[in-house]
Amino acid sequence: MFSYSAEDQKRVDDRLDVVWSAVATIDEIIHPCVVTNISTAGALMKLNQNLEEGVQFLLNVESLDEYAASVVWANRPYYGLKLLVGRDLKLKDHADKIGLKSGATTFSE
């Protein structure tokens, strides 16, 4: 989807493609969004709103949990997020436990 040189990427963890419905609560306004991939404590979110780097908000991943998140990079409609607070920040570990090993997968419980 995006191409970065090896030097530009500071990732220490692999990404896992998912398709999880979510809502972002920004300034008390609820916006539907989709989480399209996850890592240990980060996520890629698709949202049709303009957000600046550093914006913090609540991300509620349907049937999973609510997280405080911060935008670490923005390329609308895609946003790289760092998960700051939540019951279990290790979304990738959760996905591995429920059997989402690779490919785009829909989350439901």
N, C-alpha and C positions, 0 to 999 in steps of 0.2 A: 504494500500500500504506500509506504513512504520509504525513500531510500536515503540512507545515511552512510557515510564512510565509517570504517571500523574505528577511526580516531574519534568521531563525533559521538559514538555510543558509549555510555558509561554504565551499561547494564551489567549486573553481576548475576542476573537470573534470566532464565528463558521466559518467553511469553507463551500463554496458552489461549488460543482462539475460543471465544464463547459468544453466545448471543443471549444476553440477559436483559430483560426489561427492567427499567429502573426509573426513579424520579429524582430530580435534583431540586432541592429547596434552596433558592437563592434570594436573599432579601425578602423572605416570607412568601415568595411566589413559587408555586410548584410547576416544574417543567418536565414533561416526559423525555426520557433519553434511553439510550441503549449502551450497555457495557459490551465492547466487542473483543477485548482481550484483557488478560490479567497476568500479574506477576505476584511475587510474594507479598508486597505491600503497596502495589500500584495497579492502575487500570487505565485502559484506553476507553474514553467515553465519546459517543456521538451525540451531539446536542445542537439544535438549531437556534442558538443564542450566541451573542457576542460576549465572551469572557476574556478577561485579561489574566496574564500570569500572576500568580499570587492570590487570586480570589479564593476564599474559603467558603465552603457550603456543606450542606448535608446531602449525602447520596444514599437513597434507600433502594437497595437491590431487591426486587420483588422476591418474596418467599425466602429471603436469606437474612439480611440485617441492614441496619442503618450505620453509616460511616461519616465521620467528618473527613472532608477531602480538601486538598489544595491543588490548584492548577499549576503544574510545573512547566508546561509548554502548551501553546495554542496554535492550531492550524485549522480554523473553523471549517467544517463542523466537528473536527476531532480535537480532543483535549487529553493530554497526558496528565494523569492524576497521581498524587501521593496520598495514600490513606493515612490519616493522622490518628483517629480514634475510632474504635469499634470493638464489638465483642470478640471478633477473630479477624485480625488484619491479614492473615495468611490465606487469601482467596484461592491462590493457586493450590495450596495444600488441600483446601476444602474440595476444589474441583477434582484433584487427583483421587481423593477418598471416595467421591461419588462416581468415579469412573470416566471422567472427561480427560482423556490422555492426549488427544490430538484432534485437529480439525474443528470446524465451527459446530457448536452444539448448543441446543436450546436448553435452558435450565428450567426445570419444573419439579415441584415436590408433590 
